[in-house]
C-alpha cells in the first residue's frame, strides 16, 4: 500500500514478491483468502472514511498513512464469508484498469458487501457521503 494517498489509497497485491521502496507499506498476510478479502474491503466507504480520519494531511492534499495508523482503519465486518474474493479482486482490478471513478468503485464494493455486513445499507450510504465530503475538502476533487 502506498504511504502517501492522493485521491484514494493505492493497494497492490504483490504475488511476485517484488521488493519495494519505503514509499510502500508492506503488509504480510499468511492467508491468501484473508488478504484478498481485506484488500477488497479496504475500498468500502467505511474503510476509506477511516483513512481520511486517521491519516495526516500534507500540502497539496496528500494524505499520509503510517503503519501505526493502519490498526485504526475500519473494515466492515461480514456476517458470512462465502463471497468469492478471488473473483471480486479480479473485477476490482478491472474497474481500476478501466479508469472507473473511485466513487463508482466504492458504491460497487458497498453494494457487493451490503447484504453480508453487520452495517446497514443506511450506514454505508452515510459513510459514503461523509467520505466524499472529507476527500473533497482535502483534494478539491
MODELLER restraints for C-alpha pairs under 7 A, 6 or more apart:
rsr = mdl.restraints
at = mdl.atoms
rsr.add(forms.Gaussian(group=physical.xy_distance, feature=features.Distance(at['CA:1:A'], at['CA:10:A']), mean=5.75, stdev=0.5))
rsr.add(forms.Gaussian(group=physical.xy_distance, feature=features.Distance(at['CA:1:A'], at['CA:11:A']), mean=4.29, stdev=0.5))
rsr.add(forms.Gaussian(group=physical.xy_distance, feature=features.Distance(at['CA:1:A'], at['CA:12:A']), mean=6.15, stdev=0.5))
rsr.add(forms.Gaussian(group=physical.xy_distance, feature=features.Distance(at['CA:1:A'], at['CA:24:A']), mean=5.34, stdev=0.5))
rsr.add(forms.Gaussian(group=physical.xy_distance, feature=features.Distance(at['CA:1:A'], at['CA:25:A']), mean=5.17, stdev=0.5))
rsr.add(forms.Gaussian(group=physical.xy_distance, feature=features.Distance(at['CA:1:A'], at['CA:26:A']), mean=6.59, stdev=0.5))
rsr.add(forms.Gaussian(group=physical.xy_distance, feature=features.Distance(at['CA:2:A'], at['CA:9:A']), mean=6.85, stdev=0.5))
rsr.add(forms.Gaussian(group=physical.xy_distance, feature=features.Distance(at['CA:2:A'], at['CA:10:A']), mean=5.70, stdev=0.5))
rsr.add(forms.Gaussian(group=physical.xy_distance, feature=features.Distance(at['CA:2:A'], at['CA:11:A']), mean=6.59, stdev=0.5))
rsr.add(forms.Gaussian(group=physical.xy_distance, feature=features.Distance(at['CA:2:A'], at['CA:23:A']), mean=5.93, stdev=0.5))
rsr.add(forms.Gaussian(group=physical.xy_distance, feature=features.Distance(at['CA:2:A'], at['CA:24:A']), mean=4.40, stdev=0.5))
rsr.add(forms.Gaussian(group=physical.xy_distance, feature=features.Distance(at['CA:2:A'], at['CA:25:A']), mean=6.16, stdev=0.5))
rsr.add(forms.Gaussian(group=physical.xy_distance, feature=features.Distance(at['CA:3:A'], at['CA:23:A']), mean=5.41, stdev=0.5))
rsr.add(forms.Gaussian(group=physical.xy_distance, feature=features.Distance(at['CA:3:A'], at['CA:24:A']), mean=5.30, stdev=0.5))
rsr.add(forms.Gaussian(group=physical.xy_distance, feature=features.Distance(at['CA:3:A'], at['CA:25:A']), mean=6.06, stdev=0.5))
rsr.add(forms.Gaussian(group=physical.xy_distance, feature=features.Distance(at['CA:3:A'], at['CA:64:A']), mean=5.72, stdev=0.5))
rsr.add(forms.Gaussian(group=physical.xy_distance, feature=features.Distance(at['CA:3:A'], at['CA:65:A']), mean=5.50, stdev=0.5))
rsr.add(forms.Gaussian(group=physical.xy_distance, feature=features.Distance(at['CA:3:A'], at['CA:66:A']), mean=6.78, stdev=0.5))
rsr.add(forms.Gaussian(group=physical.xy_distance, feature=features.Distance(at['CA:4:A'], at['CA:62:A']), mean=6.31, stdev=0.5))
rsr.add(forms.Gaussian(group=physical.xy_distance, feature=features.Distance(at['CA:4:A'], at['CA:63:A']), mean=5.58, stdev=0.5))
rsr.add(forms.Gaussian(group=physical.xy_distance, feature=features.Distance(at['CA:4:A'], at['CA:64:A']), mean=4.47, stdev=0.5))
rsr.add(forms.Gaussian(group=physical.xy_distance, feature=features.Distance(at['CA:4:A'], at['CA:65:A']), mean=6.52, stdev=0.5))
rsr.add(forms.Gaussian(group=physical.xy_distance, feature=features.Distance(at['CA:5:A'], at['CA:62:A']), mean=5.64, stdev=0.5))
rsr.add(forms.Gaussian(group=physical.xy_distance, feature=features.Distance(at['CA:5:A'], at['CA:63:A']), mean=4.84, stdev=0.5))
rsr.add(forms.Gaussian(group=physical.xy_distance, feature=features.Distance(at['CA:5:A'], at['CA:64:A']), mean=6.00, stdev=0.5))
rsr.add(forms.Gaussian(group=physical.xy_distance, feature=features.Distance(at['CA:6:A'], at['CA:61:A']), mean=6.99, stdev=0.5))
rsr.add(forms.Gaussian(group=physical.xy_distance, feature=features.Distance(at['CA:6:A'], at['CA:62:A']), mean=5.27, stdev=0.5))
rsr.add(forms.Gaussian(group=physical.xy_distance, feature=features.Distance(at['CA:6:A'], at['CA:63:A']), mean=6.51, stdev=0.5))
rsr.add(forms.Gaussian(group=physical.xy_distance, feature=features.Distance(at['CA:7:A'], at['CA:135:A']), mean=7.00, stdev=0.5))
rsr.add(forms.Gaussian(group=physical.xy_distance, feature=features.Distance(at['CA:7:A'], at['CA:139:A']), mean=6.57, stdev=0.5))
rsr.add(forms.Gaussian(group=physical.xy_distance, feature=features.Distance(at['CA:29:A'], at['CA:35:A']), mean=5.66, stdev=0.5))
rsr.add(forms.Gaussian(group=physical.xy_distance, feature=features.Distance(at['CA:36:A'], at['CA:85:A']), mean=5.81, stdev=0.5))
rsr.add(forms.Gaussian(group=physical.xy_distance, feature=features.Distance(at['CA:36:A'], at['CA:86:A']), mean=6.37, stdev=0.5))
rsr.add(forms.Gaussian(group=physical.xy_distance, feature=features.Distance(at['CA:36:A'], at['CA:89:A']), mean=6.63, stdev=0.5))
rsr.add(forms.Gaussian(group=physical.xy_distance, feature=features.Distance(at['CA:37:A'], at['CA:85:A']), mean=5.58, stdev=0.5))
rsr.add(forms.Gaussian(group=physical.xy_distance, feature=features.Distance(at['CA:40:A'], at['CA:89:A']), mean=6.33, stdev=0.5))
rsr.add(forms.Gaussian(group=physical.xy_distance, feature=features.Distance(at['CA:41:A'], at['CA:75:A']), mean=5.86, stdev=0.5))
rsr.add(forms.Gaussian(group=physical.xy_distance, feature=features.Distance(at['CA:41:A'], at['CA:76:A']), mean=6.83, stdev=0.5))
rsr.add(forms.Gaussian(group=physical.xy_distance, feature=features.Distance(at['CA:42:A'], at['CA:48:A']), mean=6.67, stdev=0.5))
rsr.add(forms.Gaussian(group=physical.xy_distance, feature=features.Distance(at['CA:42:A'], at['CA:75:A']), mean=6.22, stdev=0.5))
rsr.add(forms.Gaussian(group=physical.xy_distance, feature=features.Distance(at['CA:43:A'], at['CA:106:A']), mean=5.90, stdev=0.5))
rsr.add(forms.Gaussian(group=physical.xy_distance, feature=features.Distance(at['CA:43:A'], at['CA:109:A']), mean=6.69, stdev=0.5))
rsr.add(forms.Gaussian(group=physical.xy_distance, feature=features.Distance(at['CA:44:A'], at['CA:106:A']), mean=5.45, stdev=0.5))
rsr.add(forms.Gaussian(group=physical.xy_distance, feature=features.Distance(at['CA:44:A'], at['CA:109:A']), mean=5.65, stdev=0.5))
rsr.add(forms.Gaussian(group=physical.xy_distance, feature=features.Distance(at['CA:44:A'], at['CA:110:A']), mean=5.49, stdev=0.5))
rsr.add(forms.Gaussian(group=physical.xy_distance, feature=features.Distance(at['CA:45:A'], at['CA:106:A']), mean=6.09, stdev=0.5))
rsr.add(forms.Gaussian(group=physical.xy_distance, feature=features.Distance(at['CA:45:A'], at['CA:110:A']), mean=6.79, stdev=0.5))
rsr.add(forms.Gaussian(group=physical.xy_distance, feature=features.Distance(at['CA:45:A'], at['CA:124:A']), mean=6.55, stdev=0.5))
rsr.add(forms.Gaussian(group=physical.xy_distance, feature=features.Distance(at['CA:45:A'], at['CA:127:A']), mean=5.67, stdev=0.5))
rsr.add(forms.Gaussian(group=physical.xy_distance, feature=features.Distance(at['CA:45:A'], at['CA:128:A']), mean=4.90, stdev=0.5))
rsr.add(forms.Gaussian(group=physical.xy_distance, feature=features.Distance(at['CA:45:A'], at['CA:131:A']), mean=6.65, stdev=0.5))
rsr.add(forms.Gaussian(group=physical.xy_distance, feature=features.Distance(at['CA:46:A'], at['CA:74:A']), mean=6.42, stdev=0.5))
rsr.add(forms.Gaussian(group=physical.xy_distance, feature=features.Distance(at['CA:46:A'], at['CA:75:A']), mean=6.44, stdev=0.5))
rsr.add(forms.Gaussian(group=physical.xy_distance, feature=features.Distance(at['CA:46:A'], at['CA:76:A']), mean=6.85, stdev=0.5))
rsr.add(forms.Gaussian(group=physical.xy_distance, feature=features.Distance(at['CA:46:A'], at['CA:124:A']), mean=6.93, stdev=0.5))
rsr.add(forms.Gaussian(group=physical.xy_distance, feature=features.Distance(at['CA:46:A'], at['CA:127:A']), mean=5.52, stdev=0.5))
rsr.add(forms.Gaussian(group=physical.xy_distance, feature=features.Distance(at['CA:47:A'], at['CA:73:A']), mean=6.01, stdev=0.5))
rsr.add(forms.Gaussian(group=physical.xy_distance, feature=features.Distance(at['CA:47:A'], at['CA:74:A']), mean=5.06, stdev=0.5))
rsr.add(forms.Gaussian(group=physical.xy_distance, feature=features.Distance(at['CA:47:A'], at['CA:75:A']), mean=5.05, stdev=0.5))
rsr.add(forms.Gaussian(group=physical.xy_distance, feature=features.Distance(at['CA:48:A'], at['CA:131:A']), mean=6.67, stdev=0.5))
rsr.add(forms.Gaussian(group=physical.xy_distance, feature=features.Distance(at['CA:49:A'], at['CA:127:A']), mean=6.67, stdev=0.5))
rsr.add(forms.Gaussian(group=physical.xy_distance, feature=features.Distance(at['CA:49:A'], at['CA:131:A']), mean=4.69, stdev=0.5))
rsr.add(forms.Gaussian(group=physical.xy_distance, feature=features.Distance(at['CA:50:A'], at['CA:73:A']), mean=5.15, stdev=0.5))
rsr.add(forms.Gaussian(group=physical.xy_distance, feature=features.Distance(at['CA:50:A'], at['CA:74:A']), mean=5.94, stdev=0.5))
rsr.add(forms.Gaussian(group=physical.xy_distance, feature=features.Distance(at['CA:51:A'], at['CA:73:A']), mean=6.27, stdev=0.5))
rsr.add(forms.Gaussian(group=physical.xy_distance, feature=features.Distance(at['CA:52:A'], at['CA:134:A']), mean=6.60, stdev=0.5))
rsr.add(forms.Gaussian(group=physical.xy_distance, feature=features.Distance(at['CA:52:A'], at['CA:135:A']), mean=6.99, stdev=0.5))
rsr.add(forms.Gaussian(group=physical.xy_distance, feature=features.Distance(at['CA:54:A'], at['CA:69:A']), mean=6.10, stdev=0.5))
rsr.add(forms.Gaussian(group=physical.xy_distance, feature=features.Distance(at['CA:55:A'], at['CA:63:A']), mean=5.76, stdev=0.5))
rsr.add(forms.Gaussian(group=physical.xy_distance, feature=features.Distance(at['CA:55:A'], at['CA:64:A']), mean=5.31, stdev=0.5))
rsr.add(forms.Gaussian(group=physical.xy_distance, feature=features.Distance(at['CA:55:A'], at['CA:65:A']), mean=4.93, stdev=0.5))
rsr.add(forms.Gaussian(group=physical.xy_distance, feature=features.Distance(at['CA:55:A'], at['CA:69:A']), mean=6.94, stdev=0.5))
rsr.add(forms.Gaussian(group=physical.xy_distance, feature=features.Distance(at['CA:56:A'], at['CA:63:A']), mean=5.42, stdev=0.5))
rsr.add(forms.Gaussian(group=physical.xy_distance, feature=features.Distance(at['CA:56:A'], at['CA:64:A']), mean=5.12, stdev=0.5))
rsr.add(forms.Gaussian(group=physical.xy_distance, feature=features.Distance(at['CA:56:A'], at['CA:65:A']), mean=6.74, stdev=0.5))
rsr.add(forms.Gaussian(group=physical.xy_distance, feature=features.Distance(at['CA:57:A'], at['CA:63:A']), mean=4.49, stdev=0.5))
rsr.add(forms.Gaussian(group=physical.xy_distance, feature=features.Distance(at['CA:57:A'], at['CA:64:A']), mean=6.41, stdev=0.5))
rsr.add(forms.Gaussian(group=physical.xy_distance, feature=features.Distance(at['CA:61:A'], at['CA:138:A']), mean=4.90, stdev=0.5))
rsr.add(forms.Gaussian(group=physical.xy_distance, feature=features.Distance(at['CA:61:A'], at['CA:139:A']), mean=4.79, stdev=0.5))
rsr.add(forms.Gaussian(group=physical.xy_distance, feature=features.Distance(at['CA:76:A'], at['CA:117:A']), mean=6.29, stdev=0.5))
rsr.add(forms.Gaussian(group=physical.xy_distance, feature=features.Distance(at['CA:77:A'], at['CA:117:A']), mean=5.64, stdev=0.5))
rsr.add(forms.Gaussian(group=physical.xy_distance, feature=features.Distance(at['CA:77:A'], at['CA:118:A']), mean=5.94, stdev=0.5))
rsr.add(forms.Gaussian(group=physical.xy_distance, feature=features.Distance(at['CA:78:A'], at['CA:116:A']), mean=5.25, stdev=0.5))
rsr.add(forms.Gaussian(group=physical.xy_distance, feature=features.Distance(at['CA:78:A'], at['CA:117:A']), mean=4.18, stdev=0.5))
rsr.add(forms.Gaussian(group=physical.xy_distance, feature=features.Distance(at['CA:78:A'], at['CA:118:A']), mean=5.99, stdev=0.5))
rsr.add(forms.Gaussian(group=physical.xy_distance, feature=features.Distance(at['CA:79:A'], at['CA:116:A']), mean=5.46, stdev=0.5))
rsr.add(forms.Gaussian(group=physical.xy_distance, feature=features.Distance(at['CA:79:A'], at['CA:117:A']), mean=5.65, stdev=0.5))
rsr.add(forms.Gaussian(group=physical.xy_distance, feature=features.Distance(at['CA:79:A'], at['CA:118:A']), mean=6.22, stdev=0.5))
rsr.add(forms.Gaussian(group=physical.xy_distance, feature=features.Distance(at['CA:80:A'], at['CA:116:A']), mean=6.02, stdev=0.5))
rsr.add(forms.Gaussian(group=physical.xy_distance, feature=features.Distance(at['CA:110:A'], at['CA:124:A']), mean=6.66, stdev=0.5))
rsr.add(forms.Gaussian(group=physical.xy_distance, feature=features.Distance(at['CA:114:A'], at['CA:120:A']), mean=6.99, stdev=0.5))
rsr.add(forms.Gaussian(group=physical.xy_distance, feature=features.Distance(at['CA:114:A'], at['CA:121:A']), mean=6.03, stdev=0.5))
